[in-house]
């Protein structure tokens, strides 16, 4: 059986986690703009991933304005790695590679 993580499988969440692998953390508005989603949609995705322990969130200021910073946790990095491995196994099945 191939175990995809249903929490990560949503395309926006998968993209979000993938984007965060390249940085220690990113500003909420940067993520929102890159994913082309509304504040409320991104907020819901982030909340679900924070509750699962995959992301961390902190409030701060940037250029004199309040902002939220989002970062990938060690657990989130491991979950993403496992999810990608499961996707690769699916691809292998489709391509007939065992």
MOWOQUI-V545664 format. One record per pair of residues at least 12 apart in sequence whose ideal C-beta (glycine too) atoms are under 8 Angstrom apart, sorted by the first residue. I is the first residue (numbers start at 1). J is the second residue. Records with the same first field share a line. If there is no record, write none. Layout:
# MOWOQUI-V545664
I = J / J
This chain:
# MOWOQUI-V545664
2 = 86 / 89 / 90 / 93
3 = 82 / 86
4 = 83 / 86 / 87 / 90
5 = 79 / 82 / 83 / 86
7 = 48 / 49 / 52 / 54 / 79
8 = 54 / 79 / 80 / 83
9 = 83
10 = 45
12 = 35 / 37 / 41 / 42 / 45
13 = 45 / 48 / 49
14 = 83
15 = 34 / 35
16 = 31 / 35 / 42 / 45 / 46 / 49
17 = 49 / 54 / 55 / 72 / 76 / 79 / 80
18 = 80
19 = 31 / 34 / 35
20 = 55 / 70 / 71 / 72 / 76
21 = 72 / 77 / 80
23 = 71
24 = 71
25 = 56 / 58 / 69 / 70 / 71
26 = 69 / 70 / 71
27 = 62 / 67 / 68 / 69 / 70
28 = 42 / 46 / 67 / 68 / 69 / 70
29 = 67
31 = 70
46 = 70
49 = 76
52 = 75 / 76 / 79
53 = 73 / 75 / 76
54 = 72 / 73 / 75 / 76 / 79 / 80
55 = 70 / 71 / 72 / 73 / 76
56 = 70 / 71 / 72 / 73
57 = 69 / 70 / 71
58 = 71
